[in-house]
Amino acid sequence: MNQAVQIQDGFEVLEEKMVIRLIVSGLIMHCHISGVGVNKMAAFYQDHQFDLEELINERVEEELWDENGVIHINADSICS
C-alpha cells in the first residue's frame, strides 16, 4: 500500500526508548527504537538517521505496526 509518510527530524526519549514521530496519511504514529542506551541515542540517531527513515518507510509500506500503531525497531537490526 502506498502511503504518504512524513518523518519528523529528531527523537524523544520515552521509558529509555528512542521515539521517532511520524505522520502517515494524516495520522500521527510513533516508532520505538530499542537497544540503544540513553547516553548513546544522539550519536546513534546522527549515524543512522537515514537507515532509520528507510526502515520506517519499509515497515509502513508493509503495515508492520502493533495494535497501538507503534512501529518497533531494534537497534541491532540496523547495526548488523
N, C-alpha and C positions, 0 to 999 in steps of 0.2 A: 504494500500500500504506500503510495506517495503522499507523505505528509510534510507540511511546512514546519521546519524545526529552527528555532532561534535559541542559541545557547548564549547565556549571559557570561560576560567576562568575570573572572574571579571566582571565589568559592567562599563558603561559610563553614564553620565547624559546628557540628551537632553531635553530641554524645560520642566524641572522639572519632567521628567520621567526617570526611571531606564531603561537602554537599554542593553540587552544582545545580543551579536553577536553569530551567529551560522552558520554552513555550512551544507547545506542539498543537498546531491547528487552533490557536487561541486559548488553549488550556495550560495553566502553569503546572509543571511537573518538576520532579527532583531526581537527581542521580546521586546515589550514595557510593562513595569510593572507600572501601575498607582496606586495611593492611598497610596504612601509612601512619607513622607516628605524628602526633600533632605538631611537634617541633620540626618535622621534615616536610610538612604539607606544602609550604610556599615553594620550596625548591622542586618538589615533585611536580607541582602544577606548572611551574615555569618550564621544566624539562619535558613534560609530556602533554601540554595543553592540546596540541593538535591531534595527538594519538587519542586522547580522551574524547575530543569532539567527534572524531571519526567513529570510535566505538559507540558513542551515544547515538549518533545518526544511524548506525547499523542496527542497534537494539530497537530504536524507534521504528525503523522500516519493518523489522520482524515482529514488532509489538511485544517485545520481551520486557515487560514490567510486571510488578506484583499487583495484588488486588487493590492497593492504595495508589497505584500509578507511579510507583518509585522504581527506577532502574537501579540495579545493583551491579557494581563492578569491583572486582578485587584487584588491587594494585599489582599483584603478581602476574595477572594476565597481560599487563602492559609491559612489565619489565622482563618478561621471559622471551 
